[in-house]
Amino acid sequence: MAVIAEHGKSSRQNVKIESNGKIGVTKSDSESAPNPIQRQLSNALTIPEFFAHKNIFVTGGTGFLGTVLIEALLDTHPDIGTIYVLVRGKRNQDPNERINRLLQKPIFQKYNEKTLAKVVPVVGELTEPNFGFPSELLQELIERVNVIYHSAATIRFNTHLRTAIFTNLTGTMRTIELAKQLKQLSAYIYCSTAFCNSNNRGLITEDVYKSQFDPYEMMKMAENEEAWVDFTQQKCKSYLKDHPNTYTFTKNLSENLLMAEMAGLPAAIVRPSIVYGTLEHPMKGWVGNANSGHLGFLAGFVKGIFRTMCGSASAIIDIIPCDYVINSSLVMGWYVGTRNIKEPEIIHCTSGEVNPLNLSQFCDIINDSVERHPPNSFVWKPSTKLRNGWRYYLFFYLFHLLPAMIFYIPEKLFGIGMPQHTAYEYMRVFQNGTKAFDYFLDKDFRYSMKNALRISALIHESDRKRYNFDASRCDWSEFIDRCLIGIRRFYFKESAVTTQWHRNYWKVFNFLYYAGFVAIFAILYFVLTPFLGFTVGFTVALFVWAFLVWL
């Protein structure tokens, strides 16, 4: 098991807690106690120039964001150095084969073998000291690596607290330890989340908010077996306090850890909101495996399986294209690598303040998009509507869970429906995911982009279009179109081209959709009138039918 040493005693002396609960670094401490770690300050004017000949260490490289990050790094400059990708050692799975499979994805097709050979897997465990690397490999990394991108995390909201601490907090500590050993550190970029301060209300600024518990003590607690004996849900809540889940709680702890450990070093924190597919780069509508985050909802929606959402119509759904998150990460690498900074820079990669999209608009856009770009097949006509309270739960059980149970047999017999799992299994995942997202879709969260826009304005003119991450001009309708087509193409392995056949298929199901309402009324009428008579039976049937249509 990983062992947490005494870290940050000297660096924590530079941290001050302001009256508003935000964390900063005292000017006198940061100036009088310069960090002894060597760093490589670049004078590159452009982002490609900065990444030329740089060697990169990446965690989380096999995930959705990490995969797009690796591609973007390869795209920065032909002379980029080695990209070391941390991969877990798995039984009967060769790490080189895992990376080879990753590099066979469509987004890497434009690269030749020589370029792809720059992506090198390094087998290690995120939470172990020095990742459990052999001494020779560790020394190679210390000598060669210039930039660290840390995006590995457990993103499940309901992960056990101990697991979340190990992965999100201790894992971050390990990357910091490596950064401090590097002989020529140029930049350290941490991928956090805009939701890490979701225990606050109003405008969330680009500052680190003081955690309610000491991150060092929490890491020690994770290693103490006795602390987890009879660790009930109630005990967990006593630690989370106002945080909605273990994910946001440990992400906030990690940011506090970063502020304590990386003062005076070229570090940055990037906070994305709800990450969707790509808008432009490396290709339009890349969605990976589309089974994580809110993309999983879109995948089920496209097939007519997920047909409702819960939340306030006016609530902002803060979505952001994946390539904007990656662009902001590359920009921050360049920014902190070309300047002397006193404390880690923090930016939000969000859209709510510059191009707000509410839930009502979101539902209208995806309904319109799927009608224009229907998939090859679907279980029922894709359409979604906002519902809340008992209306939502009644609809879910009547029109989601019950049909999924009935659909189970033909799914197994004829192999129809969604890949990998049955509709019933997806419904359970959808229900759990909805509960997790409800918190964020029913609160007034706003994310300042003052620092992000300031840094964006400093980008060289030649880089501004390619590395844009300002969502103010993003056309959400066009973006959703690309995501839905991407789900068809990359997840369901269907054609990206919408043909007349697709439109005719939609028309057939649209007819069946409305014919279903007629059938429901007919069934109610013929069931009720023999017992209640024509007048009463017709009236009751009409009332029940109208209620179901409204529902």
C-alpha positions as CSV (number, residue, x, y, z in Angstrom):
1,M,0.0,0.0,0.0
2,A,1.1,3.6,-0.7
3,V,2.7,5.4,2.2
4,I,2.2,9.1,2.7
5,A,5.3,10.9,3.9
6,E,5.3,14.3,5.6
7,H,4.8,16.6,2.7
8,G,4.4,20.3,2.3
9,K,5.5,21.6,5.7
10,S,7.7,24.3,4.3
11,S,5.5,25.0,1.3
12,R,2.4,25.3,3.4
13,Q,4.0,28.2,5.2
14,N,3.6,30.3,2.1
15,V,-0.1,29.7,1.9
16,K,-2.5,32.3,3.4
17,I,-6.2,31.9,3.9
18,E,-8.0,35.1,2.9
19,S,-11.1,36.3,4.8
20,N,-13.4,35.0,2.0
21,G,-12.1,31.5,2.3
22,K,-9.9,31.6,-0.8
23,I,-6.3,30.6,-0.8
24,G,-3.3,32.7,-1.9
25,V,0.5,32.9,-1.5
26,T,2.0,35.6,0.7
27,K,4.3,37.8,-1.4
28,S,7.1,38.0,1.1
29,D,7.3,34.2,1.5
30,S,7.2,33.5,-2.2
31,E,10.0,36.1,-2.8
32,S,12.2,35.4,0.1
33,A,12.1,31.6,-0.3
34,P,12.6,30.8,-3.9
35,N,12.0,27.2,-4.9
36,P,15.2,25.2,-5.4
37,I,13.7,23.1,-8.1
38,Q,15.2,23.8,-11.6
39,R,12.7,24.9,-14.2
40,Q,12.9,25.5,-17.9
41,L,11.6,28.9,-18.7
42,S,10.7,29.2,-22.4
43,N,10.6,32.3,-24.5
44,A,8.3,30.7,-27.1
45,L,5.8,33.1,-28.6
46,T,3.5,30.5,-29.9
47,I,2.1,27.3,-28.5
48,P,3.6,25.0,-31.2
49,E,7.1,26.6,-30.5
50,F,6.6,25.9,-26.8
51,F,5.9,22.2,-27.2
52,A,8.7,21.6,-29.8
53,H,11.3,19.2,-28.3
54,K,9.3,18.9,-25.0
55,N,8.8,15.5,-23.4
56,I,5.5,15.1,-21.7
57,F,4.2,12.8,-18.9
58,V,0.4,12.1,-19.0
59,T,-1.9,10.5,-16.5
60,G,-5.4,9.5,-17.5
61,G,-4.2,9.1,-21.1
62,T,-6.5,6.2,-21.9
63,G,-9.6,8.1,-20.9
64,F,-11.8,10.3,-23.1
65,L,-10.1,13.6,-22.3
66,G,-6.7,12.0,-22.1
67,T,-7.0,10.4,-25.6
68,V,-7.9,13.8,-27.2
69,L,-5.0,15.4,-25.2
70,I,-2.5,12.9,-26.6
71,E,-3.7,13.6,-30.2
72,A,-3.5,17.4,-29.6
73,L,0.0,17.1,-28.2
74,L,1.1,15.2,-31.3
75,D,-0.5,17.9,-33.4
76,T,1.2,20.8,-31.8
77,H,4.6,20.5,-33.4
78,P,6.4,17.8,-35.6
79,D,9.3,18.0,-33.3
80,I,7.5,17.3,-30.1
81,G,9.4,14.8,-27.9
82,T,8.3,11.6,-26.2
83,I,4.8,11.4,-24.6
84,Y,5.0,9.1,-21.7
85,V,1.5,7.7,-20.9
86,L,1.0,6.2,-17.4
87,V,-1.0,2.9,-17.8
88,R,-2.0,0.5,-15.1
89,G,-0.5,-3.0,-15.2
90,K,-3.4,-5.4,-15.9
91,R,-3.2,-9.2,-15.9
92,N,-3.0,-10.6,-19.5
93,Q,-2.9,-7.2,-21.0
94,D,0.3,-5.9,-22.5
95,P,0.7,-2.2,-22.0
96,N,2.1,-1.7,-25.5
97,E,-1.0,-3.5,-27.0
98,R,-3.3,-1.2,-25.0
99,I,-1.5,1.9,-26.3
100,N,-1.6,0.4,-29.8
101,R,-5.3,0.0,-29.6
102,L,-5.7,3.5,-28.4
103,L,-3.6,4.8,-31.4
104,Q,-5.8,2.9,-33.8
105,K,-8.7,5.2,-33.0
106,P,-9.9,7.3,-35.9
107,I,-8.5,10.5,-34.4
108,F,-4.9,9.2,-34.9
109,Q,-5.3,8.1,-38.5
110,K,-3.5,11.1,-40.0
111,Y,-0.2,10.3,-38.2
112,N,2.5,8.0,-39.5
113,E,4.2,5.3,-37.5
114,K,7.2,7.5,-36.7
115,T,5.0,10.1,-35.0
116,L,2.8,7.5,-33.2
117,A,6.0,5.9,-31.8
118,K,6.5,9.0,-29.7
119,V,3.6,7.8,-27.5
120,V,5.2,5.5,-25.0
121,P,3.4,3.5,-22.3
122,V,4.9,3.4,-18.8
123,V,3.4,0.9,-16.5
124,G,2.8,2.1,-13.0
125,E,0.3,2.6,-10.2
126,L,-1.0,6.2,-9.7
127,T,-1.1,6.0,-5.9
128,E,2.3,4.3,-5.3
129,P,5.4,6.3,-4.5
130,N,7.1,7.1,-7.8
131,F,4.3,5.2,-9.4
132,G,6.2,2.0,-8.6
133,F,8.5,2.7,-11.5
134,P,11.8,0.8,-11.7
135,S,14.8,3.0,-10.9
136,E,16.0,3.2,-14.5
137,L,12.6,4.4,-15.8
138,L,12.2,6.9,-13.0
139,Q,15.6,8.3,-13.7
140,E,14.8,8.6,-17.4
141,L,11.7,10.6,-16.6
142,I,13.5,12.8,-14.1
143,E,16.1,13.6,-16.8
144,R,13.8,14.0,-19.8
145,V,10.3,15.1,-18.9
146,N,9.5,18.8,-19.1
147,V,5.7,18.9,-18.9
148,I,3.2,17.0,-16.8
149,Y,-0.5,16.7,-17.6
150,H,-2.5,15.1,-14.7
151,S,-6.0,14.1,-15.7
152,A,-6.4,10.7,-14.1
153,A,-9.2,10.6,-11.6
154,T,-12.2,8.5,-10.6
155,I,-15.1,10.5,-12.0
156,R,-17.9,8.4,-10.5
157,F,-19.8,10.7,-8.2
158,N,-20.7,7.8,-5.8
159,T,-17.2,6.3,-5.4
160,H,-16.3,5.2,-1.9
161,L,-14.6,8.1,-0.1
162,R,-11.4,6.1,0.6
163,T,-11.1,5.1,-3.1
164,A,-11.7,8.7,-4.1
165,I,-9.0,10.0,-1.8
166,F,-6.5,7.4,-3.0
167,T,-7.2,8.1,-6.7
168,N,-7.9,11.8,-6.8
169,L,-5.9,13.1,-3.9
170,T,-3.0,10.7,-3.3
171,G,-2.6,10.3,-7.1
172,T,-2.2,14.1,-7.4
173,M,0.4,14.0,-4.7
174,R,2.4,11.5,-6.6
175,T,2.4,13.6,-9.7
176,I,3.5,16.6,-7.7
177,E,6.4,14.5,-6.2
178,L,7.5,13.6,-9.7
179,A,7.2,17.3,-10.8
180,K,9.5,18.3,-8.0
181,Q,12.1,15.8,-9.0
182,L,12.3,16.8,-12.7
183,K,15.5,18.5,-13.7
184,Q,13.8,20.7,-16.3
185,L,10.2,21.4,-15.3
186,S,8.4,23.7,-17.7
187,A,4.8,23.2,-16.8
188,Y,2.5,21.1,-14.6
189,I,-1.2,21.2,-15.6
190,Y,-3.9,19.7,-13.4
191,C,-7.3,18.9,-14.8
192,S,-9.8,19.6,-12.1
193,T,-13.6,20.3,-12.4
194,A,-15.7,23.4,-12.3
195,F,-17.9,21.5,-9.8
196,C,-15.1,21.2,-7.2
197,N,-16.6,24.2,-5.4
198,S,-20.2,23.2,-5.7
199,N,-20.6,23.5,-2.0
200,N,-20.7,27.3,-2.7
201,R,-23.4,29.4,-4.3
202,G,-23.4,32.4,-6.6
203,L,-20.4,33.3,-8.8
204,I,-17.5,30.9,-8.4
205,T,-14.2,32.7,-9.0
206,E,-11.0,31.3,-10.4
207,D,-9.5,30.9,-7.0
208,V,-8.9,27.8,-4.8
209,Y,-11.4,27.7,-2.0
210,K,-10.2,26.4,1.3
211,S,-11.1,22.8,1.9
212,Q,-12.9,21.9,5.1
213,F,-10.3,19.2,5.9
214,D,-6.5,19.2,5.6
215,P,-5.5,17.2,2.5
216,Y,-2.5,15.7,4.2
217,E,-4.6,14.4,7.0
218,M,-7.1,13.0,4.6
219,M,-4.3,11.1,2.7
220,K,-3.1,9.6,6.0
221,M,-6.7,8.7,6.9
222,A,-7.0,6.8,3.7
223,E,-4.1,4.6,4.7
224,N,-5.4,3.9,8.1
225,E,-7.3,0.6,7.9
226,E,-9.0,1.2,11.3
227,A,-10.5,4.5,10.2
228,W,-12.6,2.7,7.6
229,V,-14.0,0.0,9.9
230,D,-17.8,0.5,10.0
231,F,-17.5,3.6,7.9
232,T,-21.1,4.3,7.3
233,Q,-22.8,6.6,4.8
234,Q,-23.6,8.9,7.7
235,K,-19.9,9.1,8.5
236,C,-19.1,9.9,4.9
237,K,-21.6,12.7,5.0
238,S,-20.0,14.1,8.1
239,Y,-16.8,14.6,6.0
240,L,-18.5,15.8,2.8
241,K,-20.6,18.4,4.7
242,D,-22.0,20.6,1.9
243,H,-20.3,18.8,-0.9
244,P,-22.8,16.7,-3.0
245,N,-20.4,13.7,-3.5
246,T,-16.9,12.3,-3.0
247,Y,-15.8,13.5,-6.4
248,T,-16.2,17.2,-5.8
249,F,-14.9,16.8,-2.3
250,T,-11.6,15.2,-3.3
251,K,-11.1,17.5,-6.2
252,N,-11.3,20.5,-3.9
253,L,-8.9,18.8,-1.6
254,S,-6.5,18.2,-4.5
255,E,-6.6,21.9,-5.5
256,N,-5.7,22.8,-1.9
257,L,-2.8,20.3,-2.0
258,L,-1.6,21.9,-5.3
259,M,-1.6,25.4,-3.8
260,A,0.4,24.2,-0.8
261,E,3.0,22.2,-2.8
262,M,3.4,24.1,-6.1
263,A,3.9,27.8,-5.0
264,G,6.5,29.4,-7.2
265,L,6.4,26.6,-9.7
266,P,4.9,26.7,-13.2
267,A,1.6,25.0,-12.4
268,A,-2.0,25.6,-13.5
269,I,-5.5,24.2,-12.8
270,V,-8.0,23.8,-15.5
271,R,-11.6,23.5,-14.4
272,P,-14.0,22.2,-17.2
273,S,-17.7,21.9,-16.7
274,I,-19.8,19.2,-18.5
275,V,-17.6,17.8,-21.2
276,Y,-19.3,16.8,-24.5
277,G,-17.8,15.7,-27.8
278,T,-15.4,17.8,-30.0
279,L,-16.5,20.8,-32.0
280,E,-13.6,20.9,-34.5
281,H,-10.4,19.1,-33.4
282,P,-9.2,16.5,-34.1
283,M,-12.4,15.9,-36.0
284,K,-16.0,17.1,-35.7
285,G,-18.1,15.2,-33.2
286,W,-15.5,12.8,-31.7
287,V,-17.2,11.3,-28.6
288,G,-14.9,8.4,-27.7
289,N,-16.9,5.5,-26.2
290,A,-19.8,7.9,-25.3
291,N,-20.6,6.0,-22.1
292,S,-19.3,8.5,-19.5
293,G,-20.7,11.7,-18.2
294,H,-23.6,13.3,-19.9
295,L,-22.6,11.9,-23.3
296,G,-24.1,8.6,-22.0
297,F,-27.5,10.3,-21.7
298,L,-27.2,11.5,-25.4
299,A,-26.3,8.0,-26.5
300,G,-29.5,6.6,-24.8
301,F,-31.5,9.5,-26.1
302,V,-30.5,8.9,-29.7
303,K,-32.0,5.4,-29.5
304,G,-35.2,6.5,-27.9
305,I,-34.3,4.9,-24.5
306,F,-33.8,8.0,-22.4
307,R,-36.8,10.2,-22.9
308,T,-36.9,12.5,-19.9
309,M,-34.8,14.9,-17.9
310,C,-35.1,16.3,-14.5
311,G,-34.4,20.0,-13.6
312,S,-35.5,23.5,-13.7
313,A,-36.3,24.8,-17.2
314,S,-34.3,28.0,-16.6
315,A,-31.3,26.2,-15.0
316,I,-28.1,26.6,-17.0
317,I,-26.6,23.3,-18.3
318,D,-23.0,24.3,-18.6
319,I,-21.6,22.2,-21.4
320,I,-18.2,22.6,-23.1
321,P,-16.7,21.0,-26.2
322,C,-13.9,18.5,-25.4
323,D,-11.5,20.2,-27.7
324,Y,-12.0,23.5,-25.8
325,V,-10.9,21.8,-22.6
326,I,-7.8,20.4,-24.4
327,N,-7.1,23.7,-26.0
328,S,-7.3,25.5,-22.6
329,S,-4.9,22.9,-21.2
330,L,-2.3,23.4,-23.9
331,V,-2.6,27.2,-23.6
332,M,-2.1,27.0,-19.9
333,G,1.0,24.8,-20.4
334,W,2.4,27.5,-22.7
335,Y,1.3,30.3,-20.4
336,V,2.9,29.0,-17.1
337,G,5.9,27.7,-19.1
338,T,6.8,31.1,-20.5
339,R,6.4,33.2,-17.4
340,N,7.6,33.4,-13.8
341,I,4.5,32.9,-11.7
342,K,4.2,33.0,-7.9
343,E,1.3,30.6,-7.5
344,P,-0.7,28.2,-9.6
345,E,-2.9,29.8,-12.2
346,I,-6.6,28.7,-12.2
347,I,-9.0,29.0,-15.1
348,H,-12.6,27.9,-15.7
349,C,-13.3,26.2,-19.1
350,T,-17.0,26.8,-19.0
351,S,-19.8,28.4,-21.1
352,G,-22.5,29.5,-18.7
353,E,-21.3,33.1,-18.2
354,V,-20.4,33.8,-21.9
355,N,-23.0,31.7,-23.8
356,P,-25.7,30.4,-21.4
357,L,-27.8,27.4,-22.5
358,N,-30.8,26.5,-20.2
359,L,-32.3,23.1,-19.9
360,S,-35.4,24.0,-21.8
361,Q,-33.3,25.2,-24.8
362,F,-31.2,22.1,-24.5
363,C,-34.2,19.8,-24.8
364,D,-35.5,21.7,-27.8
365,I,-32.1,21.6,-29.5
366,I,-31.5,17.8,-29.0
367,N,-35.1,17.0,-30.1
368,D,-34.7,19.1,-33.2
369,S,-31.2,17.7,-33.9
370,V,-32.2,14.0,-33.7
371,E,-35.2,14.6,-36.0
372,R,-32.8,16.0,-38.7
373,H,-30.2,13.3,-38.1
374,P,-32.0,10.1,-36.9
375,P,-29.9,7.0,-36.3
376,N,-30.3,3.7,-38.3
377,S,-32.6,2.3,-35.7
378,F,-34.1,3.1,-32.4
379,V,-36.3,1.5,-29.8
380,W,-38.9,4.3,-29.9
381,K,-39.1,7.8,-31.3
382,P,-36.3,9.9,-29.7
383,S,-37.8,12.8,-27.8
384,T,-37.2,14.2,-24.4
385,K,-39.0,16.6,-22.0
386,L,-38.3,18.2,-18.7
387,R,-40.3,16.7,-15.8
388,N,-39.9,17.1,-12.1
389,G,-41.0,15.6,-8.8
390,W,-43.7,12.8,-8.9
391,R,-44.3,13.5,-12.6
392,Y,-40.7,12.6,-13.4
393,Y,-40.7,9.4,-11.3
394,L,-44.1,8.2,-12.6
395,F,-42.9,8.7,-16.2
396,F,-39.6,7.0,-15.5
397,Y,-41.3,3.9,-14.0
398,L,-44.1,3.7,-16.6
399,F,-42.3,4.6,-19.8
400,H,-38.6,3.8,-19.0
401,L,-38.3,1.0,-16.5
402,L,-41.4,-1.1,-17.3
403,P,-40.8,-1.1,-21.1
404,A,-37.2,-2.0,-20.5
405,M,-38.2,-5.0,-18.5
406,I,-40.6,-6.1,-21.3
407,F,-38.0,-5.4,-24.0
408,Y,-35.5,-7.6,-22.2
409,I,-36.6,-10.9,-23.9
410,P,-36.5,-9.6,-27.5
411,E,-33.1,-8.0,-26.8
412,K,-31.7,-11.3,-25.7
413,L,-33.4,-13.3,-28.5
414,F,-32.7,-11.0,-31.5
415,G,-29.7,-9.0,-30.3
416,I,-31.4,-5.6,-30.8
417,G,-31.1,-2.5,-28.7
418,M,-28.0,-0.8,-27.2
419,P,-24.6,-2.4,-27.3
420,Q,-22.9,-4.0,-24.3
421,H,-25.9,-3.8,-21.9
422,T,-29.6,-4.4,-21.9
423,A,-32.1,-1.5,-21.8
424,Y,-33.0,-2.4,-18.3
425,E,-29.3,-2.1,-17.2
426,Y,-29.1,1.2,-18.9
427,M,-32.2,2.4,-17.2
428,R,-30.6,1.7,-13.8
429,V,-27.5,3.5,-14.8
430,F,-29.6,6.4,-16.1
431,Q,-31.5,6.6,-12.8
432,N,-28.3,6.7,-10.8
433,G,-26.8,9.3,-13.1
434,T,-29.9,11.4,-13.0
435,K,-29.8,11.5,-9.2
436,A,-26.1,12.6,-9.4
437,F,-26.7,15.3,-12.0
438,D,-29.9,16.6,-10.4
439,Y,-27.8,18.6,-7.9
440,F,-26.0,20.5,-10.6
441,L,-29.0,21.1,-12.8
442,D,-31.2,22.5,-10.1
443,K,-28.8,25.1,-8.5
444,D,-27.6,28.5,-9.5
445,F,-24.0,27.8,-10.3
446,R,-22.0,30.5,-12.1
447,Y,-18.4,30.3,-13.1
448,S,-16.3,33.4,-13.6
449,M,-14.0,33.4,-16.6
450,K,-12.1,36.6,-15.9
451,N,-8.7,34.9,-15.7
452,A,-9.5,32.5,-18.6
453,L,-10.4,35.4,-20.9
454,R,-7.4,37.4,-19.8
455,I,-5.0,34.6,-20.7
456,S,-6.9,33.8,-23.9
457,A,-6.3,37.4,-25.0
458,L,-2.6,36.8,-24.7
459,I,-2.5,34.0,-27.2
460,H,-0.5,34.8,-30.3
461,E,-2.6,35.8,-33.3
462,S,-1.5,32.7,-35.3
463,D,-2.8,30.4,-32.5
464,R,-6.1,32.0,-31.6
465,K,-8.3,30.1,-34.0
466,R,-6.6,26.7,-33.5
467,Y,-6.4,26.9,-29.7
468,N,-9.6,28.8,-29.0
469,F,-11.5,27.8,-25.8
470,D,-13.8,30.8,-25.6
471,A,-17.4,29.4,-26.0
472,S,-19.0,32.8,-26.4
473,R,-19.5,32.2,-30.2
474,C,-20.3,28.5,-30.0
475,D,-23.5,27.6,-31.9
476,W,-25.0,25.1,-29.6
477,S,-27.4,23.7,-32.3
478,E,-24.5,23.0,-34.6
479,F,-22.4,21.6,-31.8
480,I,-25.2,19.2,-30.7
481,D,-25.7,18.1,-34.3
482,R,-22.0,17.1,-34.4
483,C,-22.2,15.3,-31.1
484,L,-25.3,13.3,-32.2
485,I,-23.8,12.4,-35.6
486,G,-20.6,11.5,-33.7
487,I,-22.5,9.1,-31.4
488,R,-24.0,7.5,-34.5
489,R,-20.7,7.2,-36.2
490,F,-18.2,6.3,-33.5
491,Y,-20.3,4.7,-30.8
492,F,-23.0,2.9,-32.8
493,K,-20.8,2.4,-35.8
494,E,-23.4,3.8,-38.2
495,S,-23.0,6.1,-41.2
496,A,-22.3,9.7,-40.5
497,V,-24.4,10.7,-43.5
498,T,-28.2,11.3,-43.1
499,T,-30.0,9.9,-46.1
500,Q,-33.6,9.8,-47.3
501,W,-33.9,6.4,-45.8
502,H,-33.2,7.8,-42.4
503,R,-35.9,10.5,-42.9
504,N,-38.4,7.9,-44.1
505,Y,-37.6,5.7,-41.1
506,W,-38.2,8.7,-38.8
507,K,-41.6,9.4,-40.5
508,V,-42.7,5.8,-39.9
509,F,-41.8,6.0,-36.2
510,N,-43.3,9.4,-35.9
511,F,-46.6,7.9,-37.3
512,L,-46.3,5.0,-34.9
513,Y,-45.7,7.4,-32.0
514,Y,-49.0,9.2,-32.5
515,A,-50.8,6.0,-33.5
516,G,-49.7,4.7,-30.1
517,F,-51.7,7.5,-28.4
518,V,-54.8,6.4,-30.4
519,A,-54.2,2.8,-29.5
520,I,-53.9,3.7,-25.8
521,F,-57.3,5.5,-25.9
522,A,-58.9,2.5,-27.8
523,I,-57.6,0.1,-25.2
524,L,-58.9,2.2,-22.3
525,Y,-62.2,2.7,-24.0
526,F,-62.8,-1.0,-24.8
527,V,-61.7,-2.1,-21.3
528,L,-63.7,0.5,-19.3
529,T,-67.0,0.9,-21.2
530,P,-68.3,-2.7,-20.7
531,F,-68.1,-2.2,-16.9
532,L,-68.9,1.5,-16.6
533,G,-71.2,2.1,-19.5
534,F,-70.6,4.3,-22.5
535,T,-70.8,7.8,-20.9
536,V,-68.8,7.1,-17.8
537,G,-66.5,4.7,-19.5
538,F,-65.8,7.2,-22.3
539,T,-65.2,10.0,-19.8
540,V,-62.9,8.0,-17.6
541,A,-61.0,6.7,-20.6
542,L,-60.6,10.2,-22.0
543,F,-59.4,11.5,-18.6
544,V,-56.8,8.7,-18.2
545,W,-55.7,9.1,-21.8
546,A,-55.3,12.9,-21.4
547,F,-53.3,12.3,-18.2
548,L,-50.9,9.9,-19.9
549,V,-50.5,12.2,-22.9
550,W,-49.7,15.1,-20.5
551,L,-47.3,12.8,-18.5
